Amino acid sequence: MANVYQFRQWSLALLRVIVGVIFAYHGYLKLFVPGGFKGTIAFFGAIGIPMPVYSALLVSVVEFAGGLFLILGFLAKWASVLLIINMAVALFKVHLKNGFLIANSGFEFVGLLIFSSLVILLNGSGNLSLDRIIFGAEEEPKEASEAKSSRKSRISVKNVSGSGVVARTGISKEPGYLYFLDKKGHVARVRMARRGKRTTKKQEVLLKLWVERKQGYLYYIDGNGDVAQSRMARG
């Protein structure tokens, strides 16, 4: 789960940069390309946007600055809010009535930008962002924290000597299952045959502990559901 969390963070950063480049480029065309701003004013006036000059300036600045903020990962959530509002106006004022296809000035591209900005708003900037540098990393989800705790337990169980409990799991055994420590050191179980039902060879991993087995020990899940070890007889 920790690897999934890290992958999600880096994929968010990639999405943020791509969406930011798109918005910043469109804002640049409106603000800095000759005729771009005048064309935007004329278009806004034609479709009935109030105060077209100020509205065109606001939209252009939001797209350009908001795109730059997304690229840098600075105040990305706030930038996403403004960009979503900007695109929502374009959606309902221009594109929605033209159907889905962008070839007919439909809403597929605008809808994709709104959805992408919403993902950034809900999940944050991800890694490689100024938000992370300035404000620190966001709190990891419970699953990622538990995975890190499991890795810590792997270090501790290596040093356990003698017979007894190696690691507490908090697992409550259910009737009809055989519980064991698999080859990777994870707590697993398989359904046992009962009442005419055939047993299954497919194991279900319940908890990843990465217990490193010591030679000369037998490992099992005790009555409390904890991982235990017992020294085997030699000679």
N, C-alpha and C positions, 0 to 999 in steps of 0.2 A: 504493500500500500504506500510505503514511503516513496518508492520509485515512481508510482503512478502520480503521487502528489508533485514530485519534482518535474515530471514530464508535463503535467498540467500547467505548472508555473512557467516553464520555458515556452510552451505552445501559446500561452496567453501573451507573452512578450512578443512573439512572432506575429500573432494576430493583431496586436496593438500597433505595431510598426507598419504593417501593410495597410490597415485602415487609416492610420494617421497620414501616410503618404498620399493616399487617394484624396482625403479631405484637404490636406495642405495644397495639393496640386490644383484642385478645383478653386480654392480660395485665391491662389496665386494668379490663375487665369482671370479671375474677376477683378483683382486689385491692380495687377502690374502689367498685364498684357494690353497694349494699346487697343482701345475700343471695347475691352472686356467689361469695364465698370458701366460705361454708357449703355452697352447692350443689356446688361443686367437690369439697369433702371428701366429701360424701355420695355423689357419683358415683364417686369413686375407691374408696371403700369397697365400693360395690355391684359393681364389676367386679374386685375382688380386688387392688387396688394396695396393697402393704404400707405401713404407717405413713401412712395417708391424709392426716393433717394436715400432716406434714412434706413429703410428696410433693406435695400441692396447693400448699403455699407455695413449694417449689422450682420447680415448673412455672410458677406464676404470675409469679415473679420473673424466671425465664429468659425468658419470653415478653415481659414488659414491658420489662425492661432490655435484653434482646437486641434487641428491636425498636427501641428508642431508639438503641442503638449502630449498628444498620444505617442508620437515618435520618441520623445524624450522620456515618457512615462512619468510626467510631472502633473500632479492633480488630475490623473487620468479619469477618475470617476466623475469629477465635476465637468471635465471636458466632454465626457460621454453624454452627460445629461443635456448639455447645450446642443450637442450634435444630434441627439435623438429628437429634441424639440424642433430643430432646424429641418431635419428630414421628415418629421411627421407633418409639418406644414406643407412641404413639397409633395408628400404622398397624397394628402387629402385635397390640396388645391389644384394639383396638376396631373399626377400619374395614375391615381386610382381609377378614374373614369376611363382611362385608355386601355384597361385590361392588364394582362400579366407581362407580355413580351416587351422588352426594352426597345425592339425595333419599331414598335408602335408608340413609343414614349410611355410604355407601361411601367408597372411598379416593381419589377423583379430586382433591378439594381438598387433602387431606393430601399426596398424591403430588406435586401441583404445587408446594406449599411446599417439600417436600424437594428437588425438582429445582432450584427457583430458588435455594435456599440453597446447593446444591452448586455451581451456576454461580458464585455470589459467592465461595465458598471456593476454587475453582480459579483464578479470574481476578482476585480482589482487589476493592477498593472502586471503582476507576475515578476519574475526575476529580470535582472538587467534593466532597471528603471531608476529614475531619480526618486520616485516615491519610496522605493525600498531603501535607498541610501539615506534619505533624509528622515523618513518616518519609521524605518525598520521593517522587518518582515512581518507579514500578517500571521496571526495564530494558525498553526497547522490544524487540520481537522483531527478528530479523535482517532480515526483509523491510522493516520500517519504517526501520531504520537505513540499509539500502542505498538506500532511496528518498531519504532525506535526503542521502546521499553523492552521489546522482545530481544533486540540486538544486545542491549545491556545485560539481559539475563543470560545470553549466550556466554558472555565473558565470565559471569559469576559462576555458572554451573561447571565450568572447566576445572575449577579449583575445589570442588566438593570432594571430600575423601570419606571413605567408609560407607557403610550401609545407611540408608535413610532417605529422606525427601530431598530431591535435587532442586525442584522448582515448584512453586505454588501456581496452580492454573485457574482455580475457581470454577472448574468444570464439574457439573453434576451428572453422574452417569445415568443414562436412561436404560431401562430394561430392554433386552433384545439386541444389544450391541456389544461387540468386543472392542475394548479400548486398548491402544498400544502406542509405542513410540516407533515411528517409521524410520526408514534408512537415513532420512535427512535430519532426524532429531525433532520432528514435529509430532504433536499429539494428534492421533488419527483414530478412526473407528470404522468398523465394517458391521453390517447387519448380520446377525446370526440366524441360522435356520430355526424356525419354530412353527408349530401348528401347520405343518405341511408346506410352508413357504420355503423356497430354496434360498440358501445364503448367497450373498453377492460378493464378488472379489474386488469390486470397486471401493476404494477407501475414500473416506471423507476427512479432510484435514480440518481440525477444529482450532488449532492454535500453533502458530509458527514460533518455535523456541530455538531451533538450531542447537539442540543439545549435542555436545561432542562426547561420544561414548568413550569410556576408558576400557582398556583391555582388562579382562578378568572380572567384569561386572555384568550383571543382568539388569536391564532397564524395563520398567513396566509402569502402568498407571494404577496407583493404589486405590483403596476403597474410598478415599476422599476426593478422588479425581486428580491427585497431584502426581507429578513425575517422581518416581523413586528409583533407587538403585540398591542392588544387593550384591555383596561380594561372593563370587562363585568359588566353590571348593577346588583346590588344586592338589595335585599329587595324591 
